[in-house]
Amino acid sequence: MCSFSSEQSHFFLVLPRPCSSKKHLHLGKLNRRRRTTQLKEARQRKRMVVVKAKIKMKNLKLYMENQTIIEENEKLRKQAMLLHKENQALMSQLQKKLSEQNNTSNN
């Protein structure tokens, strides 16, 4: 069986001291300041969410515009390559004609 020791436990209840009016006002100011700071932070977080959403939307629009420009650039590059080949063929024909004319005029 359990036996209780001869030592007795003592419990003390510590009661808070009554606050002076200055301390009470100071705590009220601190709490008010803390609440206003928390409200400001909450508003700032909400604004950041809105700003992030706007930035994402703007980024998506710019990405889509960039893709369109890239596609158009590829089309223009192909067209330029075809024109370059055509230009080379015409230059080759012109050089043939000029060399033929030089050969006939020299003879």
ChimeraX commands (.cxc) that place a marker at each C-alpha (Angstrom):
marker #1 position 0.00,0.00,0.00 radius 0.5
marker #1 position 0.96,3.54,-0.47 radius 0.5
marker #1 position 1.98,5.46,2.49 radius 0.5
marker #1 position 2.15,9.21,2.59 radius 0.5
marker #1 position 5.36,10.77,3.61 radius 0.5
marker #1 position 5.52,13.02,6.54 radius 0.5
marker #1 position 6.44,15.95,4.27 radius 0.5
marker #1 position 3.57,18.18,3.43 radius 0.5
marker #1 position 3.24,20.07,0.17 radius 0.5
marker #1 position 2.58,23.76,0.39 radius 0.5
marker #1 position 0.79,25.59,-2.40 radius 0.5
marker #1 position 0.96,29.31,-2.67 radius 0.5
marker #1 position -1.48,31.38,-4.61 radius 0.5
marker #1 position 0.09,34.49,-6.04 radius 0.5
marker #1 position -2.43,37.21,-6.71 radius 0.5
marker #1 position -1.62,39.95,-9.17 radius 0.5
marker #1 position -1.08,43.35,-7.77 radius 0.5
marker #1 position -3.66,45.93,-8.65 radius 0.5
marker #1 position -2.52,47.92,-11.66 radius 0.5
marker #1 position -1.90,51.53,-11.27 radius 0.5
marker #1 position -3.81,53.74,-13.67 radius 0.5
marker #1 position -0.61,54.62,-15.56 radius 0.5
marker #1 position 0.27,50.98,-16.15 radius 0.5
marker #1 position -3.29,50.25,-17.18 radius 0.5
marker #1 position -3.25,53.11,-19.68 radius 0.5
marker #1 position 0.15,52.01,-20.94 radius 0.5
marker #1 position -1.11,48.46,-21.50 radius 0.5
marker #1 position -4.18,49.84,-23.27 radius 0.5
marker #1 position -1.96,51.86,-25.60 radius 0.5
marker #1 position 0.23,48.84,-26.25 radius 0.5
marker #1 position -2.77,46.65,-27.02 radius 0.5
marker #1 position -4.26,49.32,-29.29 radius 0.5
marker #1 position -0.93,49.76,-31.06 radius 0.5
marker #1 position -0.61,46.00,-31.44 radius 0.5
marker #1 position -4.13,45.76,-32.87 radius 0.5
marker #1 position -3.55,48.59,-35.33 radius 0.5
marker #1 position -0.26,47.02,-36.37 radius 0.5
marker #1 position -1.99,43.68,-36.89 radius 0.5
marker #1 position -4.72,45.38,-38.93 radius 0.5
marker #1 position -2.14,47.18,-41.06 radius 0.5
marker #1 position -0.30,43.92,-41.64 radius 0.5
marker #1 position -3.54,42.16,-42.59 radius 0.5
marker #1 position -4.40,44.96,-45.05 radius 0.5
marker #1 position -0.90,44.80,-46.47 radius 0.5
marker #1 position -1.18,41.02,-46.93 radius 0.5
marker #1 position -4.51,41.49,-48.75 radius 0.5
marker #1 position -2.94,44.14,-50.98 radius 0.5
marker #1 position -0.03,41.83,-51.69 radius 0.5
marker #1 position -2.43,39.08,-52.75 radius 0.5
marker #1 position -4.16,41.49,-55.14 radius 0.5
marker #1 position -0.84,42.80,-56.45 radius 0.5
marker #1 position 0.47,39.26,-56.95 radius 0.5
marker #1 position -2.67,38.34,-58.88 radius 0.5
marker #1 position -2.30,41.44,-61.07 radius 0.5
marker #1 position 1.37,40.65,-61.67 radius 0.5
marker #1 position 0.54,37.06,-62.62 radius 0.5
marker #1 position -2.13,38.28,-65.05 radius 0.5
marker #1 position 0.24,40.83,-66.58 radius 0.5
marker #1 position 2.94,38.17,-66.83 radius 0.5
marker #1 position 0.54,35.81,-68.61 radius 0.5
marker #1 position -0.47,38.54,-71.08 radius 0.5
marker #1 position 3.18,39.35,-71.78 radius 0.5
marker #1 position 3.97,35.67,-72.21 radius 0.5
marker #1 position 1.14,35.27,-74.74 radius 0.5
marker #1 position 2.24,38.41,-76.59 radius 0.5
marker #1 position 5.81,37.11,-76.63 radius 0.5
marker #1 position 4.67,33.77,-78.09 radius 0.5
marker #1 position 2.79,35.62,-80.84 radius 0.5
marker #1 position 5.89,37.70,-81.63 radius 0.5
marker #1 position 8.05,34.56,-81.74 radius 0.5
marker #1 position 5.64,32.88,-84.17 radius 0.5
marker #1 position 5.54,35.98,-86.37 radius 0.5
marker #1 position 9.34,36.18,-86.23 radius 0.5
marker #1 position 9.62,32.57,-87.44 radius 0.5
marker #1 position 7.26,33.27,-90.36 radius 0.5
marker #1 position 9.29,36.36,-91.30 radius 0.5
marker #1 position 12.55,34.39,-91.00 radius 0.5
marker #1 position 11.22,31.73,-93.42 radius 0.5
marker #1 position 9.99,34.42,-95.81 radius 0.5
marker #1 position 13.40,36.16,-95.64 radius 0.5
marker #1 position 15.15,32.86,-96.37 radius 0.5
marker #1 position 12.95,32.28,-99.42 radius 0.5
marker #1 position 13.59,35.82,-100.65 radius 0.5
marker #1 position 17.32,35.35,-100.14 radius 0.5
marker #1 position 17.28,32.12,-102.20 radius 0.5
marker #1 position 15.25,33.86,-104.90 radius 0.5
marker #1 position 17.71,36.76,-104.87 radius 0.5
marker #1 position 20.64,34.36,-105.24 radius 0.5
marker #1 position 18.93,32.58,-108.18 radius 0.5
marker #1 position 18.24,35.93,-109.91 radius 0.5
marker #1 position 21.85,37.05,-109.32 radius 0.5
marker #1 position 23.08,33.78,-110.78 radius 0.5
marker #1 position 20.88,34.25,-113.88 radius 0.5
marker #1 position 22.06,37.85,-114.24 radius 0.5
marker #1 position 25.71,36.81,-114.00 radius 0.5
marker #1 position 25.13,34.11,-116.66 radius 0.5
marker #1 position 23.55,36.66,-119.02 radius 0.5
marker #1 position 26.32,39.18,-118.39 radius 0.5
marker #1 position 29.02,36.58,-118.99 radius 0.5
marker #1 position 27.25,35.43,-122.19 radius 0.5
marker #1 position 27.04,39.04,-123.40 radius 0.5
marker #1 position 30.72,39.59,-122.62 radius 0.5
marker #1 position 31.60,36.38,-124.49 radius 0.5
marker #1 position 29.54,37.40,-127.58 radius 0.5
marker #1 position 30.84,40.96,-127.59 radius 0.5
marker #1 position 34.45,39.79,-127.28 radius 0.5
marker #1 position 34.06,37.44,-130.26 radius 0.5
marker link #1:1,2 radius 0.2
marker link #1:2,3 radius 0.2
marker link #1:3,4 radius 0.2
marker link #1:4,5 radius 0.2
marker link #1:5,6 radius 0.2
marker link #1:6,7 radius 0.2
marker link #1:7,8 radius 0.2
marker link #1:8,9 radius 0.2
marker link #1:9,10 radius 0.2
marker link #1:10,11 radius 0.2
marker link #1:11,12 radius 0.2
marker link #1:12,13 radius 0.2
marker link #1:13,14 radius 0.2
marker link #1:14,15 radius 0.2
marker link #1:15,16 radius 0.2
marker link #1:16,17 radius 0.2
marker link #1:17,18 radius 0.2
marker link #1:18,19 radius 0.2
marker link #1:19,20 radius 0.2
marker link #1:20,21 radius 0.2
marker link #1:21,22 radius 0.2
marker link #1:22,23 radius 0.2
marker link #1:23,24 radius 0.2
marker link #1:24,25 radius 0.2
marker link #1:25,26 radius 0.2
marker link #1:26,27 radius 0.2
marker link #1:27,28 radius 0.2
marker link #1:28,29 radius 0.2
marker link #1:29,30 radius 0.2
marker link #1:30,31 radius 0.2
marker link #1:31,32 radius 0.2
marker link #1:32,33 radius 0.2
marker link #1:33,34 radius 0.2
marker link #1:34,35 radius 0.2
marker link #1:35,36 radius 0.2
marker link #1:36,37 radius 0.2
marker link #1:37,38 radius 0.2
marker link #1:38,39 radius 0.2
marker link #1:39,40 radius 0.2
marker link #1:40,41 radius 0.2
marker link #1:41,42 radius 0.2
marker link #1:42,43 radius 0.2
marker link #1:43,44 radius 0.2
marker link #1:44,45 radius 0.2
marker link #1:45,46 radius 0.2
marker link #1:46,47 radius 0.2
marker link #1:47,48 radius 0.2
marker link #1:48,49 radius 0.2
marker link #1:49,50 radius 0.2
marker link #1:50,51 radius 0.2
marker link #1:51,52 radius 0.2
marker link #1:52,53 radius 0.2
marker link #1:53,54 radius 0.2
marker link #1:54,55 radius 0.2
marker link #1:55,56 radius 0.2
marker link #1:56,57 radius 0.2
marker link #1:57,58 radius 0.2
marker link #1:58,59 radius 0.2
marker link #1:59,60 radius 0.2
marker link #1:60,61 radius 0.2
marker link #1:61,62 radius 0.2
marker link #1:62,63 radius 0.2
marker link #1:63,64 radius 0.2
marker link #1:64,65 radius 0.2
marker link #1:65,66 radius 0.2
marker link #1:66,67 radius 0.2
marker link #1:67,68 radius 0.2
marker link #1:68,69 radius 0.2
marker link #1:69,70 radius 0.2
marker link #1:70,71 radius 0.2
marker link #1:71,72 radius 0.2
marker link #1:72,73 radius 0.2
marker link #1:73,74 radius 0.2
marker link #1:74,75 radius 0.2
marker link #1:75,76 radius 0.2
marker link #1:76,77 radius 0.2
marker link #1:77,78 radius 0.2
marker link #1:78,79 radius 0.2
marker link #1:79,80 radius 0.2
marker link #1:80,81 radius 0.2
marker link #1:81,82 radius 0.2
marker link #1:82,83 radius 0.2
marker link #1:83,84 radius 0.2
marker link #1:84,85 radius 0.2
marker link #1:85,86 radius 0.2
marker link #1:86,87 radius 0.2
marker link #1:87,88 radius 0.2
marker link #1:88,89 radius 0.2
marker link #1:89,90 radius 0.2
marker link #1:90,91 radius 0.2
marker link #1:91,92 radius 0.2
marker link #1:92,93 radius 0.2
marker link #1:93,94 radius 0.2
marker link #1:94,95 radius 0.2
marker link #1:95,96 radius 0.2
marker link #1:96,97 radius 0.2
marker link #1:97,98 radius 0.2
marker link #1:98,99 radius 0.2
marker link #1:99,100 radius 0.2
marker link #1:100,101 radius 0.2
marker link #1:101,102 radius 0.2
marker link #1:102,103 radius 0.2
marker link #1:103,104 radius 0.2
marker link #1:104,105 radius 0.2
marker link #1:105,106 radius 0.2
marker link #1:106,107 radius 0.2
view
